[in-house]
Amino acid sequence: MTTDPARTAIVNRLRRAHGQLAGVIAMIEDERDCHEVVTQLAAVSKALDRAGFKIIATNLRSCLTDPDGDGPDAESLEKLFLSLA
């Protein structure tokens, strides 16, 4: 799917989002202020979106450099990209 440095960056981003989401859950359980909860939830959402974009960008690059490979085609990548919007 991706090169090792790209995979590492994606996994790290997702781990941070995982930690942020755990924090949001704790905030809700602690009955924290709605504004604080939504602000943190927006941060989690942005982190997940960025991870998704990184996955697509990495695969797009590999498809362009190896068009005969067994990776996803341009139409599939476009659909994936639009699903994050």
C-alpha positions in Angstrom: 0.0 0.0 0.0 2.5 2.6 1.1 6.2 3.1 1.6 7.6 2.6 5.1 8.1 6.3 6.0 4.6 7.1 4.7 3.1 4.2 6.5 4.8 5.3 9.7 3.5 8.8 9.3 0.0 7.6 8.7 0.1 5.2 11.7 1.4 8.0 14.0 -1.3 10.3 12.8 -4.0 7.7 13.5 -2.5 6.9 17.0 -2.7 10.7 17.8 -6.3 10.7 16.6 -7.0 7.6 18.7 -5.6 9.4 21.8 -7.6 12.5 21.0 -10.8 10.5 20.6 -10.2 8.8 24.0 -9.9 12.3 25.4 -13.2 13.3 23.9 -14.9 10.3 25.4 -13.4 11.1 28.8 -14.6 14.7 28.4 -18.2 13.5 27.7 -18.1 11.1 30.7 -16.8 14.0 32.9 -19.7 16.2 31.6 -17.3 18.8 30.3 -18.4 22.0 28.6 -20.1 21.4 25.2 -17.8 23.9 23.5 -14.7 22.1 24.7 -16.0 18.7 23.6 -16.9 19.9 20.1 -13.6 21.7 19.7 -11.7 18.5 20.5 -14.0 16.4 18.4 -13.3 18.7 15.4 -9.6 18.1 16.0 -10.1 14.4 15.9 -12.1 14.7 12.7 -9.4 16.8 11.1 -6.7 14.3 12.1 -8.7 11.4 10.6 -9.3 13.4 7.4 -5.6 14.1 7.1 -4.7 10.5 7.6 -7.1 9.5 4.8 -5.7 12.2 2.5 -2.2 10.9 3.2 -3.2 7.3 2.4 -4.8 8.4 -0.9 -1.9 10.8 -1.8 0.6 8.0 -1.2 -1.4 5.5 -3.3 -1.9 8.1 -6.1 1.8 8.7 -6.3 2.5 5.0 -6.6 -0.1 4.6 -9.3 1.4 7.4 -11.3 4.9 6.0 -11.0 3.7 2.4 -11.6 0.6 2.6 -13.8 0.8 -1.2 -14.6 0.8 -2.1 -10.9 -2.0 -3.8 -9.1 -3.0 -0.7 -7.1 -6.2 1.2 -7.4 -7.1 3.0 -10.6 -7.6 6.7 -10.9 -11.4 6.4 -10.7 -11.2 4.4 -7.5 -8.8 6.9 -6.0 -11.1 9.8 -7.0 -14.1 8.1 -5.3 -12.0 7.6 -2.2 -10.8 11.1 -2.2 -14.4 12.5 -2.6 -15.6 10.2 0.2 -13.4 12.3 2.6 -15.0 15.6 1.6 
